[in-house]
């Protein structure tokens, strides 16, 4: 299992699988944790010979999680930071913290700032250091995640790629505000992996409240849920 999170027990693994499966469903497979085998091949300079198997191929029965064939692997890289952020906030709340802003790769705000105002986050330009938009965290959207496909390259290729192998231009940056950090993380990853034009279907089936998209030429587009 390739992951950027420490899974301590079976329940945590099953919860991560369940959250990943939900994002896979609402994105029609654009989010897929079974891409790890392809990612490993690219990183090693090999030509991938298989398409991702899809989450439907993973068997969960009792205390066992089964992958269908030898050599297959999964990665929670596209949602792990969001899951960890949500868990950290839940832990801090259980200890009595009511006003906090957590950043464990993704952001989640609870309560208010020391001055009594709402938490606000700036969205950076992937091509520079300037702030191109601001998002305000509230009860409908407490978390923010950003996915930039070219922020990390694997053998010269974007580290976020489409498991469905669709053609078409991609966003340079996708920022999503949602109720939970795992949701924001997974949705932004799915949209970043998809061709431009697929984002509306994914957003409409998620709990996302707002999104900021940066085009490859630097232009900015925004979406906000009605109401």
C-alpha positions in Angstrom: 0.0 0.0 0.0 1.4 3.3 -1.0 0.2 6.1 1.3 1.1 9.3 3.1 -0.7 8.3 6.2 -0.1 6.0 9.1 -2.9 3.4 9.3 -2.9 2.0 12.8 -5.7 -0.5 12.5 -8.2 -2.2 10.3 -11.0 0.3 11.0 -8.9 3.2 9.8 -8.0 1.3 6.6 -11.7 0.5 5.9 -12.7 4.1 6.6 -10.0 5.4 4.2 -11.2 2.8 1.5 -14.8 3.9 2.1 -14.0 7.6 1.6 -11.9 6.8 -1.5 -14.7 4.7 -2.9 -17.2 7.5 -2.5 -15.0 10.0 -4.4 -14.4 7.4 -7.1 -18.2 7.0 -7.5 -19.0 10.7 -7.7 -16.1 11.3 -10.2 -17.0 8.2 -12.4 -13.6 6.8 -11.8 -11.4 9.9 -12.2 -10.3 9.3 -8.6 -8.8 5.9 -8.3 -6.4 4.7 -5.6 -5.3 1.7 -7.8 -3.1 4.0 -9.9 -0.1 3.2 -7.7 1.2 0.5 -10.0 1.2 2.9 -13.0 2.8 5.6 -10.9 5.6 3.3 -9.8 6.2 2.2 -13.4 6.4 5.9 -14.5 8.8 6.8 -11.7 11.1 3.9 -12.6 11.1 5.0 -16.3 9.1 2.0 -17.4 6.1 2.1 -19.8 3.0 1.1 -17.8 1.4 -2.1 -19.3 -1.9 -2.0 -17.4 -4.6 0.4 -16.8 -5.7 0.9 -13.1 -7.9 -1.9 -11.9 -10.4 0.4 -10.2 -11.7 0.3 -6.6 -14.3 -2.3 -7.5 -11.5 -4.8 -7.9 -10.6 -4.5 -4.2 -12.2 -7.2 -2.0 -13.2 -6.4 1.6 -14.3 -9.3 3.7 -14.3 -9.4 7.4 -10.8 -8.4 8.6 -9.2 -9.0 5.2 -8.6 -6.6 2.3 -7.7 -8.4 -0.9 -6.1 -7.1 -4.1 -6.9 -9.3 -7.1 -3.4 -10.0 -8.3 0.2 -10.0 -7.4 2.1 -6.7 -7.9 -1.0 -4.6 -7.5 -0.8 -1.7 -5.1 -3.0 1.2 -3.9 -2.2 4.7 -2.9 -4.1 7.1 -0.7 -2.0 10.0 -1.8 -4.9 11.9 -3.3 -7.0 11.9 -0.1 -4.6 11.0 2.8 -3.8 14.6 3.8 -7.5 15.4 4.0 -8.2 12.3 6.1 -5.4 13.1 8.5 -6.5 16.8 8.8 -10.1 15.7 9.6 -8.8 13.3 12.3 -6.5 15.8 13.8 -9.3 18.3 14.1 -11.6 15.7 15.7 -8.9 14.9 18.2 -8.3 18.5 19.1 -12.1 19.1 19.5 -12.3 16.1 21.8 -9.6 17.8 24.0 -11.7 20.9 24.3 -10.4 23.1 21.5 -13.2 25.1 19.9 -11.4 27.7 17.7 -8.6 26.4 15.5 -7.2 26.3 12.0 -5.5 23.0 11.1 -3.0 22.5 8.2 -1.7 19.0 7.7 -1.4 19.4 3.9 -5.0 20.5 3.6 -6.8 23.1 5.8 -9.8 22.8 8.1 -11.1 25.6 10.3 -13.3 25.4 13.4 -14.9 28.3 15.2 -13.4 31.7 14.7 -10.2 33.6 14.6 -8.8 35.3 17.8 -10.4 38.6 16.6 -13.8 36.9 16.2 -13.8 36.9 12.4 -14.1 33.9 10.1 -11.1 32.0 9.0 -10.0 33.1 5.5 -7.5 31.4 3.2 -5.7 32.8 0.2 -5.5 30.8 -3.1 -2.0 31.2 -4.6 -1.1 31.5 -8.2 0.7 28.2 -9.3 3.0 30.3 -11.4 4.0 32.8 -8.7 3.6 34.0 -5.1 0.6 36.3 -5.5 -2.8 35.6 -4.1 -5.5 35.3 -6.8 -8.6 34.6 -4.6 -9.7 34.3 -1.0 -12.0 31.7 0.5 -13.9 32.1 3.8 -14.5 29.1 5.9 -18.0 28.7 7.4 -20.3 25.9 8.6 -21.1 24.9 5.0 -17.5 24.7 3.9 -15.0 24.3 6.7 -12.1 22.8 4.6 -10.0 23.8 1.7 -7.7 21.6 -0.5 -5.6 22.5 -3.6 -4.4 20.1 -6.3 -1.7 21.2 -8.8 -0.9 18.4 -11.3 2.5 19.9 -12.3 3.6 20.8 -8.7 5.3 17.4 -8.6 6.6 15.6 -11.7 7.1 11.9 -12.2 9.6 11.2 -15.0 8.7 14.6 -16.4 5.0 14.0 -16.2 2.4 15.5 -13.8 2.0 13.4 -10.7 -1.8 13.6 -11.0 -2.9 11.7 -14.1 -6.2 10.5 -15.5 -6.8 6.8 -14.8 -9.4 6.9 -17.6 -6.8 8.1 -20.1 -9.0 10.9 -21.6 -7.6 13.5 -23.9 -8.0 17.2 -23.4 -6.5 20.2 -21.5 -6.3 20.2 -17.7 -6.4 22.9 -15.1 -3.1 24.2 -13.8 -4.7 24.4 -10.3 -7.9 23.3 -8.6 -8.9 24.5 -5.2 -12.1 23.1 -3.5 -13.9 24.3 -0.3 -16.0 21.6 1.3 -17.3 20.5 4.7 -14.6 18.0 5.3 -10.9 18.1 4.4 -11.0 14.5 2.9 -13.9 15.5 0.6 -12.1 18.7 -0.5 -8.8 16.7 -1.1 -10.4 13.9 -3.0 -12.7 16.2 -5.2 -9.8 18.5 -6.0 -7.7 15.5 -7.0 -10.4 14.1 -9.2 -11.0 17.4 -11.0 -7.3 18.0 -11.5 -7.0 14.5 -13.1 -9.9 15.1 -15.5 -10.2 17.1 -18.7 -11.6 20.6 -18.4 -15.4 20.3 -18.6 -15.8 17.3 -16.2 -15.7 19.4 -13.1 -19.4 20.4 -12.9 -20.5 16.8 -12.8 -18.1 16.0 -10.0 -18.9 19.1 -8.0 -22.6 18.7 -8.2 -22.4 15.2 -6.6 -20.1 16.3 -3.9 -20.5 18.4 -0.7 -18.3 21.1 -2.2 -19.5 24.6 -1.7 -16.9 26.6 -3.7 -14.1 26.0 -6.2 -11.4 28.1 -7.8 -9.8 27.0 -11.1 -6.6 28.4 -12.6 -6.2 27.9 -16.4 -2.8 27.0 -17.9 -2.6 30.6 -19.2 -3.2 32.0 -15.7 -6.8 33.0 -16.1 -9.0 32.3 -13.1 -12.6 30.8 -13.0 -14.8 30.3 -10.0 -17.8 28.1 -9.0 -20.1 28.4 -6.0 -23.0 26.3 -5.0 -26.3 28.1 -5.3 -27.8 29.0 -1.9 
